[in-house]
Amino acid sequence: MRFILVRHAQSEWNQRGILQGQRESGVSARGLAQIEALLDALDGFPIEAVLSSPATRALSTAHAVAQHHAAQLRIDARLHEQHLGEFQGMMIQDMLRLHPQAGSALLAGDIDLIPAQGESARHAGERLYHALLDYAQALPGETACAITHGNTLAALLWRLHGADPSVPFSRYSPVNGSFSLIDVQNGEMHVASWGHATHLLAAGCL
């Protein structure tokens, strides 16, 4: 089965440099343009199901894709963003000022950093990984689109590219509104391609 993994369109907090984690923030004006560009980019894919994080910013993208392809939408908390604990709702510069060591490690892409009251990116990537394996067994058809988040998706891509502890997971951070192609066959998951964003560039909303 092929999964089209999408990082949700830009949110207002993305635009303002506020750490979201599992807090809520609506889609920005640029995000709305990214959704339109994404719909055009996904026109050629036979999407038969849409999966989404329960976050509003993900659901805004997911509802548009599901409606465009007349596909069933399923909401799954395993697709949610990494829980950033006490960092959630902070400006990035405030996190670095108040928590210089942990904040710097987060921005450097430490896969195992656990913010106080939060979870590691590794854990977030693992729950996405297992969700996709489950859906590969349960969903009919051959193509599904899953709307998730930056750190969660980056952690999954890090794992699928070899899980090298010397490589920051943030190397695989996708931009808002971009998509990656992941194939699951016989219980094995592989990256076909990742970080597709030319549709955003063409539309002027990268």
N, C-alpha and C positions, 0 to 999 in steps of 0.2 A: 504494500500500500504506500502511496505517496502522500506526505503531509506538506502542505505549504504553511510554513511557520512565519507569522507576521508579527513584527513589533507594532503595537498600537500606534495610531497617529499621535502627533505631538499634543501634549496637554498644556494647560495654562501654567502648571508648575514646572514642567519641562522648560518652557519658555523663560520662566523667571529664575531658574537655577535652584529650585527648592526640591529637596529629597522627598520622594513620595513613598516609596515602599508600598505598603498596603493602605495608605491613606487615599482619599478621593480627590480628584481634580478633573474638571471638565476639559473637553477638547478645545484647543485654541483655533483661531481663524486659519493659521497655517495648517493645523491638523485637519480641518475640514477640507482644505485643498488637497492634502495628502491622501485622504480617503478617496476623493474623486479620481486622483491619478492612479491609486492602487486598483480601483475597480476596472479601469482601462487595462492595466497591466495584467490582471487576472482573467481577462475575457476569454483567453484561449484555453483555460484549464477547465476540465469537466468536474467542477466542485460539487460533490453530492452531500456533504455535511460540513457544518461550521461549528467549531469548538471555541469557547471563549473563557477567559478569566472573568470572574464576577465584577471586576473593577469597572466603573463607569466609562473610563477612557478606553478600555478594551471593548466593552459592549457597544460603544458608538461605532467603532470600526466593524465589529462582528455583525451587528444588525444590518449594516449597509451591504456587506458581502453576502450575507444569507438572503437578503431580499433580492439582490442583483442576480443571484444564481438559483433562486427559488429552492434553497436548501434548508434543511432542518438545522436549527441552532440549539446547541447543548452548552450549558454553563458548568464549568468544573473548577473548583477552588485550587486544584493542583496546578493550574496554569497561571496562578496569581504571581505577582512580583515577589522577589525576596523581601522578607519582613526585615526592615531596617531598625526595628526597635526604637531606642531613644533618639535616633537620627531622623526619624520620620517627621516631616514638617519643618526641618531646619534648612536655612540657606547653606549652601556648600561652604561658604567662607566662615559661617558661624560654627559649623561642625569642626572645621580645621582649627579654629581658635579655641574651642572648648574641649575638643578631644583630638589633640594633634596626632597622637600615635595611632589610635584606631581609625581616625578619619583619613589619615594619609595611607594607611594600609588598604582601606576600602577603595580609595581612588586609584591606588596602584594595582588593583585587581587581585588581591589576596583571596583565593577561593575559599579558604577556611576561616576567615575572619567572621566572628559572631558578634554583632553589635549587642550591647546590653539589651535584654528583653526581645532580641530578634533571632534571626537564623542566618546561617552561612549561605553564600551563593551556591556552594556545592549541594547543600540540602535542597535548595530551590530547583536546581537543575535536575536533581535526582527525581523529585516528584513529577516534573514535566516528562522526564524520560519514561517513567513507569506509566504515566497516564497515556502516552502515545503508544506504548506497547499494548496496553489494555484496549485502546480504541482500534488498533490494527487488527485485533481479534474480533471485536464486537461490531464494528461498523460495516454495513454493506457497501459495495462499490469499491473504487480504486483510488479515489482522490478526496482528501478532506483538507480544509483550511483551519488552522488553529491560531487564534489571536492571543498573544501573550505579552511579555514585558522584557525590557532590556537586559537586566541582570540574569533573570531566569533563563532566557534564551541564550545569552552569552555563555553561561555556565554549561548548558547542554552542548553547545558547539565546542567548547573547550574539551569536554569529555570525549566527544566523538572525533576530535582531532588528536587524540592520544593521551589526554589528561596528564600532560607533562607539568609537574609541580613547579618547574622553573619558569614556566610561561604564564603570565598573568591572564586570568580568564577574560579580562577586559579587552584583550587583543581581538576578541570575537564580538565585541559590542556592536549590535546593528543600529542603524539610524532609525528614527521614527518613520513608520510607513513603509519600511523595506521588508523584503521577504526572503526566506531561505527554503530550499527544497530538501526534504529528508525522506529517505526511503526505508521501509521496514519490510524485510522478507525473512520468513522462517525464524522469527524472533530476533533477528539481527538488524541493527539500525545503522544507516550510513548517510553521510552528507553527500548529496548529489551536487549542490552548489549553495552558496550562502551570500547574504548581503546584497541582494539585487536592489538597486536604487536608481537605475537610469530613468525610470518612469518619473521619479521625483525631480530629477535634474531637468528633464524635458519640460516638466510642468512649472518649473521655477519655484518649487516648494521643498527643496532638499533641506 
